[in-house]
């Protein structure tokens, strides 16, 4: 997508501090962190939200979650705990319409989140 900021990060047209990259996904630091650790994990392929993921791409979602666990372990937040957030559509708080998972940690999380 031409105007998608996350697609531009995937294409390396916009610099970002990549934490992880493989053939399907990239992970990078959020520019507006809400916790000491705040990583965004996105597929390289553009989908506006969870609502746009076709059935044949469901394995990509499990890949993202397993890599989130690995990233949490690599950053040393796996034992104390971390949160994974996926906002879907505008009322949920989604601001960038390229599906992305927030990996948050490094502090105690509260509930309800917002």
C-alpha positions in Angstrom: 0.0 0.0 0.0 1.5 3.3 -1.1 0.3 5.5 1.8 0.7 2.9 4.6 3.5 3.9 7.1 4.0 0.3 8.1 4.3 -0.9 4.5 7.0 1.8 4.2 8.8 0.5 7.2 8.6 -3.1 5.7 10.0 -1.7 2.4 12.7 0.1 4.5 11.6 3.5 3.0 11.2 4.7 6.5 13.9 3.9 9.0 13.0 2.1 12.2 14.8 0.2 14.9 14.1 -3.4 13.9 14.0 -5.9 16.8 13.2 -8.9 14.6 12.7 -9.7 10.9 12.0 -12.9 9.0 10.3 -13.7 5.7 6.8 -13.0 7.1 7.0 -10.3 9.8 9.0 -7.4 11.2 9.1 -6.1 14.8 10.2 -2.7 15.8 10.1 -0.3 18.7 6.9 1.8 19.0 7.7 5.6 18.5 5.2 6.4 21.3 5.9 3.7 23.9 3.3 3.0 26.5 5.6 0.8 28.6 9.3 0.4 29.1 9.1 -2.3 26.4 6.7 -1.5 23.6 7.3 -3.4 20.3 5.1 -3.5 17.3 4.9 -6.8 15.4 3.5 -6.6 11.9 3.1 -8.9 8.9 5.1 -7.8 5.8 1.9 -8.3 3.7 -0.6 -5.5 4.1 -4.0 -6.3 5.8 -5.9 -3.3 7.2 -7.0 -5.2 10.4 -7.8 -8.6 11.7 -11.1 -8.3 9.9 -9.2 -8.5 6.6 -7.2 -11.6 7.2 -8.4 -14.4 4.9 -8.7 -18.0 6.2 -5.7 -19.1 4.2 -3.5 -16.6 6.1 -4.4 -17.9 9.6 -1.0 -19.5 10.1 0.6 -16.0 9.9 -1.3 -15.1 13.0 0.1 -18.0 15.0 3.6 -17.2 13.6 3.3 -13.7 15.0 2.2 -14.9 18.5 5.1 -17.4 18.7 7.6 -14.8 17.6 6.1 -12.4 20.1 6.9 -15.0 22.8 10.4 -15.3 21.4 10.9 -11.6 21.4 9.7 -11.3 25.0 12.1 -14.0 26.0 15.0 -12.2 24.2 14.2 -9.0 25.9 14.0 -10.6 29.3 10.3 -9.9 30.0 8.9 -13.4 29.6 9.2 -14.5 33.2 7.7 -11.4 34.9 5.0 -11.0 32.2 4.0 -9.1 29.1 0.8 -8.1 27.3 0.0 -8.6 23.6 -2.7 -6.2 22.3 -4.4 -6.2 18.9 -6.8 -3.4 18.2 -9.3 -3.9 15.4 -11.0 -0.9 13.7 -11.3 2.7 14.8 -13.4 2.3 18.0 -10.9 -0.1 19.4 -8.2 2.5 19.2 -6.6 1.3 15.9 -4.8 4.3 14.3 -2.6 2.7 11.7 -4.7 0.5 9.4 -2.1 -2.2 8.8 -2.7 -5.1 11.3 -0.2 -4.8 14.2 0.3 -6.4 17.5 1.6 -4.5 20.5 4.0 -6.3 22.8 4.2 -4.5 26.1 6.2 -5.2 29.2 8.8 -4.1 31.6 6.2 -2.9 34.2 3.1 -4.2 36.0 0.1 -4.0 33.7 -3.3 -3.0 35.1 -6.8 -4.0 34.2 -9.0 -2.7 32.7 -6.6 -1.4 30.1 -8.7 1.5 28.9 
